[in-house]
């Protein structure tokens, strides 16, 4: 699952799920989340392998500064961790997703 949260307003801007995330899929999700109307200054992400150097370069081409959270520091991006934990507890503790589409619909 990929979630994009605006830290200032704590608003969930975008989410999507896939069983097999790739760098190309991540780039596309970030393009959809950032768009062209809003102006954001930076994108904070963890050090997951899905955020390759190509993804970081494409984020910078969108006009954003890339900030990486420190290794093994879940509290550095506490807002995102809180949202993911809430989604797990509220949705996935009570549901067994049958497919990606089923999980996406349940989260929506």
Residue pairs with C-beta under 8 A, 6 or more apart in sequence:
1 15
1 16
1 17
1 84
1 87
1 107
2 14
2 15
2 16
2 17
2 21
2 26
2 29
3 12
3 14
3 15
3 80
3 83
3 84
3 87
4 12
4 13
4 14
4 15
4 29
4 30
4 33
4 34
5 11
5 12
5 13
5 79
5 80
5 83
6 13
6 40
7 44
7 79
10 79
12 83
13 33
14 29
14 32
14 33
15 107
16 29
16 104
17 100
17 103
17 104
17 107
18 25
18 100
19 100
21 50
22 50
23 50
23 52
23 54
23 55
26 50
26 51
26 55
27 54
27 55
27 58
30 43
30 55
30 58
30 59
30 62
31 58
31 62
34 40
34 43
34 62
34 64
39 63
40 63
40 64
41 64
41 65
42 64
42 65
42 66
42 67
43 59
43 64
43 65
43 66
43 67
44 67
44 68
44 69
44 77
45 51
45 66
45 67
45 68
45 69
45 77
46 68
46 69
46 77
47 68
47 69
47 71
51 68
56 66
59 66
60 66
69 76
69 77
70 76
74 81
75 81
87 107
91 106
91 107
95 106
97 103
97 106
